[in-house]
Amino acid sequence: MGSSGGSGREPAARPGPPGAASGKSDAAHAAHDGHRAPSRKPSQKTTPSDEHTAPPGENTAPPGENTAPPGENTAAHGTPAAPSGEHTQPRGKHTALPSEQATPPWRADPYTRALRTGRGPLFLRRADGWTLPLDVERWCAEADAADRTVLSRCQGAVLDIGCGPGRLVTALAPLGRPCLGIDVSPAAVARTVGGGGAALCRSVFEPLPGEGRWGTALLIDGNIGIGGDPRALLARVGRLVAPGGQLLAEVVAADVDERVLVRVDDGRGGVGTAFPWARVGAPALRRHARAAGWTAVERWTALGRHFMALRRVRNGDGVPPVPTPPAPPTTARTG
């Protein structure tokens, strides 16, 4: 995470964690054209016996899968779902106020407003006053030279986790690389779809199309911090990619491995709900990767940003070829 990609400072984080819907949620419509999934509280983890995993390109939600009805609490992007009716929060650190329950972190006005206008300022702010600038302008622009070093390494169908306004999703389309973005912010998904990309309003911890078949997963713009637990996130991504699949992740320039509680803040009095986030440098990512069944295969820098490629290894030995699954959906409704 950090501000500018060209300054040599830490890479900017693209928001990913969700929260409760405070109004009409695009998640209820985002799954696929022509289908409305039955409602449930998304904080209730379900695995119905008839649920199956849809391959990328299948335009039908898995039987038994549900999306959040408007106004209900959703599990944090990167945070396992809480029991029904509970508000997800880091233990012992923060007590949610009623007003916070009504204003989830990535649907709060400061973030939504920034995505709609394509401009900051926007920050992640800790309780001690420490702030991290978020590079909204770069996220809302076209993919730059550093982004293209990531895109050139993609294999098979690509899942962009925390896609934000969708610059990577839309940049892959002209390259003939099937790609699906997921994000918990309806504003982010709407902007991605409006730019011609495919996107779903969904958490990485919810059921997703093509589980176990994606050739490449992306955690760019600091999204390795989603949920504040990199090891749990890496384990989840390992279940999304195919055997031998890869993860391309952006890391902090410094040797850091920390968990923080932050809020989205526009610097003008607009503040969102507190949520857990993580900051991870390359050495820490290697450690977490090994524990979660990944092997680091490459590290590179571009325009002051730092990246790593991880490979999902089968039984700890050998790197099987990456299969190319069917193409993901080319469109996704947001409302």
C-alpha positions in Angstrom: 0.0 0.0 0.0 1.1 3.6 -0.4 0.6 6.6 -2.6 2.2 6.9 -6.0 3.5 4.0 -8.1 6.5 6.0 -9.4 7.8 7.3 -6.1 9.4 4.2 -4.7 7.1 4.3 -1.8 4.8 1.4 -0.9 2.2 0.4 -3.6 -1.3 1.9 -3.2 -4.0 -0.4 -1.9 -7.1 -0.9 -3.9 -10.0 -1.4 -1.5 -11.5 -4.8 -1.3 -13.2 -5.6 2.0 -17.0 -5.4 2.2 -19.4 -4.5 4.9 -23.2 -4.2 5.4 -25.3 -2.8 2.6 -26.9 0.4 3.7 -29.2 0.9 0.8 -30.1 -1.0 -2.4 -27.2 -3.4 -3.0 -25.9 -4.2 -6.4 -24.8 -7.6 -5.0 -28.4 -8.7 -5.3 -28.3 -8.3 -9.1 -24.6 -8.8 -9.8 -24.4 -12.6 -10.1 -25.5 -13.1 -13.7 -28.0 -11.9 -16.3 -31.5 -13.3 -16.0 -31.0 -14.9 -12.6 -31.9 -13.8 -9.1 -30.6 -16.0 -6.3 -32.8 -16.6 -3.3 -32.0 -14.4 -0.3 -30.1 -15.4 2.8 -28.0 -13.5 5.3 -24.5 -13.7 3.7 -23.0 -14.0 7.2 -24.5 -17.5 7.3 -22.0 -19.9 5.7 -23.8 -22.5 3.7 -22.8 -25.4 1.6 -26.0 -27.0 0.3 -25.8 -30.5 -1.0 -26.9 -29.4 -4.4 -24.4 -26.5 -4.7 -21.9 -26.8 -7.5 -19.1 -24.6 -8.8 -19.8 -22.9 -12.1 -16.9 -22.8 -14.6 -15.8 -19.4 -15.9 -18.2 -18.6 -18.6 -21.2 -20.4 -17.2 -23.9 -17.7 -16.9 -25.8 -19.4 -14.1 -25.3 -19.0 -10.3 -24.5 -22.2 -8.5 -27.6 -23.9 -7.1 -28.0 -23.0 -3.5 -25.8 -19.9 -3.7 -27.3 -16.8 -2.4 -26.5 -13.1 -2.5 -27.2 -10.4 0.1 -30.6 -8.7 0.1 -30.6 -5.0 0.3 -29.7 -3.6 3.7 -28.3 -6.8 5.2 -24.9 -7.3 6.7 -22.3 -9.0 4.4 -19.1 -10.7 5.4 -15.9 -8.6 5.1 -13.9 -9.1 2.0 -11.1 -11.2 3.3 -12.8 -11.8 6.7 -14.7 -15.1 7.2 -18.5 -14.6 7.7 -19.8 -14.0 11.2 -22.8 -15.9 12.7 -26.2 -14.6 11.6 -27.0 -11.2 13.0 -23.5 -10.4 14.2 -21.4 -7.5 13.1 -17.9 -8.7 12.0 -15.1 -7.0 13.9 -11.6 -7.7 15.0 -11.7 -9.3 18.5 -10.8 -7.0 21.4 -10.0 -4.0 19.3 -13.2 -2.3 18.2 -16.8 -2.2 19.2 -19.1 -1.4 16.4 -21.5 1.5 16.9 -25.0 1.3 15.3 -24.0 4.1 12.9 -21.0 2.0 11.8 -23.2 -1.0 11.1 -25.2 1.1 8.8 -22.1 2.4 7.0 -19.9 -0.5 5.8 -16.2 0.3 5.0 -16.1 0.1 1.3 -19.7 1.4 0.7 -19.2 4.4 2.8 -19.7 7.8 1.2 -15.9 8.7 1.0 -15.0 5.7 -1.0 -18.1 5.6 -3.2 -17.7 9.3 -3.9 -14.1 8.9 -4.9 -14.8 6.1 -7.3 -17.6 7.9 -8.9 -15.6 11.1 -9.5 -12.3 9.3 -10.1 -10.5 11.6 -7.7 -9.1 11.7 -4.2 -8.0 12.6 -1.7 -8.6 9.3 0.1 -6.7 7.6 2.9 -6.6 4.6 5.1 -6.3 6.0 8.6 -5.3 4.2 11.8 -6.6 5.1 15.3 -3.2 6.6 16.1 -3.4 9.1 13.2 -1.1 7.2 10.8 -2.5 7.6 7.2 -1.9 5.8 4.0 -2.8 7.7 0.8 -4.9 5.7 -1.7 -4.1 6.3 -5.4 -7.7 6.7 -6.6 -6.6 8.6 -9.8 -4.3 5.8 -10.9 -7.0 3.1 -10.1 -9.5 5.0 -12.3 -7.1 5.6 -15.2 -6.0 3.1 -17.8 -3.4 0.4 -17.0 0.1 1.9 -16.8 3.5 0.4 -17.7 3.8 -1.2 -14.2 0.4 -2.8 -14.6 1.3 -4.2 -18.0 4.2 -6.1 -16.4 1.6 -7.9 -14.4 -0.8 -8.4 -17.4 2.0 -9.9 -19.5 2.6 -12.6 -16.9 -1.1 -13.7 -16.7 -1.8 -17.3 -17.8 -5.2 -18.9 -18.5 -8.4 -17.2 -17.3 -7.7 -14.4 -14.7 -9.6 -13.6 -11.5 -8.9 -10.1 -10.3 -9.6 -10.1 -6.6 -10.6 -6.6 -5.4 -10.8 -5.3 -8.9 -11.8 -1.8 -7.9 -12.8 0.4 -10.9 -11.5 -2.4 -13.2 -8.5 -1.1 -15.1 -6.8 -4.5 -15.2 -10.0 -6.4 -16.2 -10.7 -4.0 -19.1 -7.0 -4.0 -20.1 -7.0 -7.8 -20.5 -9.9 -8.0 -22.9 -8.1 -6.6 -25.9 -5.3 -9.2 -25.2 -7.8 -12.0 -25.6 -7.3 -13.0 -22.0 -10.6 -14.0 -20.3 -10.9 -12.1 -17.0 -13.4 -11.7 -14.2 -13.2 -9.0 -11.5 -14.8 -9.3 -8.1 -15.3 -6.5 -5.6 -17.5 -5.8 -2.7 -18.2 -2.2 -3.7 -21.2 -1.7 -5.9 -19.6 1.5 -7.2 -16.4 -0.3 -8.2 -18.3 -3.1 -10.0 -20.5 -0.6 -11.8 -17.5 1.3 -13.0 -15.8 -1.9 -14.2 -18.9 -3.1 -16.1 -19.4 0.4 -17.5 -15.9 0.2 -18.9 -16.6 -3.0 -20.7 -15.2 -5.5 -18.1 -16.9 -8.5 -16.4 -17.3 -8.1 -12.7 -19.4 -9.5 -9.8 -20.2 -7.7 -6.6 -18.9 -10.5 -4.3 -16.4 -11.2 -1.5 -13.4 -13.5 -2.2 -14.8 -15.7 0.7 -18.2 -16.2 -1.0 -18.8 -18.9 -3.6 -17.3 -17.9 -6.9 -17.5 -19.1 -10.5 -14.8 -21.6 -11.6 -13.4 -22.4 -8.2 -10.3 -24.5 -8.6 -9.9 -23.7 -12.3 -8.5 -20.2 -12.6 -5.1 -20.0 -14.2 -4.1 -16.7 -12.6 -5.4 -14.8 -9.5 -4.5 -11.1 -9.0 -4.0 -9.3 -5.6 -2.8 -5.9 -6.9 -2.7 -2.5 -5.3 -2.1 -3.8 -1.8 -5.0 -6.3 -1.9 -2.8 -8.9 -0.1 -4.1 -6.9 2.9 -7.7 -7.9 2.4 -9.2 -9.0 5.7 -6.0 -8.5 7.7 -4.9 -12.1 7.5 -2.6 -12.8 4.5 -2.2 -16.5 5.3 -6.0 -17.1 5.4 -6.4 -15.1 2.2 -3.6 -17.1 0.4 -5.2 -20.4 1.5 -8.5 -19.2 0.0 -6.9 -18.1 -3.2 -5.2 -21.5 -3.4 -8.6 -23.1 -3.6 -9.7 -20.8 -6.4 -6.8 -21.5 -8.8 -6.1 -24.7 -10.7 -3.2 -27.0 -9.6 -0.1 -25.3 -10.9 -2.0 -22.0 -11.2 -0.4 -18.7 -10.2 -1.0 -15.7 -8.0 0.5 -12.3 -8.9 0.6 -10.0 -5.9 1.8 -6.5 -5.2 3.7 -6.1 -1.9 5.0 -3.3 0.3 8.5 -2.1 -0.6 9.7 -2.3 3.0 10.2 -5.6 5.0 7.0 -5.3 6.9 4.4 -7.8 8.2 1.7 -6.2 10.3 -2.0 -6.2 11.0 -3.8 -2.8 11.4 -7.3 -1.5 12.0 -8.1 1.2 9.6 -10.9 3.4 8.3 -11.5 5.0 4.9 -11.0 8.7 5.3 -11.3 11.5 2.8 -9.4 14.0 4.9 -12.4 16.3 5.0 -14.4 14.7 7.8 -15.8 11.8 5.8 -14.9 8.5 7.6 -16.0 4.9 7.1 -16.2 2.0 9.4 -13.1 0.4 11.0 -12.0 -2.8 9.5 -8.8 -5.1 9.6 -6.1 -4.7 6.9 -2.6 -6.0 6.5 0.7 -4.7 5.2 3.0 -7.3 3.8 6.5 -7.0 2.2 8.2 -9.6 0.1 10.0 -11.6 2.9 6.7 -11.9 4.8 4.8 -12.9 1.7 7.3 -15.7 1.1 6.7 -17.0 4.6 2.9 -16.8 4.4 3.0 -18.4 0.9 5.0 -21.4 2.0 2.6 -22.0 4.9 -0.4 -21.8 2.6 1.0 -24.1 -0.1 2.5 -21.6 -2.6 6.0 -21.3 -3.9 7.5 -17.9 -4.8 8.9 -18.1 -8.3 9.6 -14.4 -9.3 10.0 -11.0 -7.9 10.2 -7.7 -9.9 9.7 -4.0 -9.6 8.2 -1.5 -12.1 7.7 2.3 -11.6 8.6 2.0 -8.0 6.0 -0.7 -7.3 6.9 -4.2 -6.1 5.4 -7.5 -7.3 5.8 -11.2 -6.7 4.6 -14.3 -8.6 3.6 -17.4 -6.6 2.9 -20.8 -8.0 0.4 -23.3 -6.5 2.3 -26.6 -6.2 0.7 -30.0 -6.1 1.8 -32.1 -3.2 4.7 -29.8 -2.6 6.7 -31.1 -5.7 6.6 -30.3 -9.3 4.8 -27.5 -11.1 2.2 -28.9 -13.4 1.2 -26.9 -16.5 -1.6 -24.3 -16.0 -4.8 -25.4 -17.7 -6.9 -22.8 -19.5 -10.5 -23.0 -18.3 -13.5 -21.7 -20.2 -13.9 -18.0 -20.5 -15.5 -16.2 -17.6 -18.7 -14.1 -18.1 -18.3 -11.2 -20.4 -20.9 -9.1 -18.8 -22.4 -8.8 -15.3 -25.4 -6.8 -14.1 -25.0 -4.4 -11.2 -28.6 -3.2 -11.0 
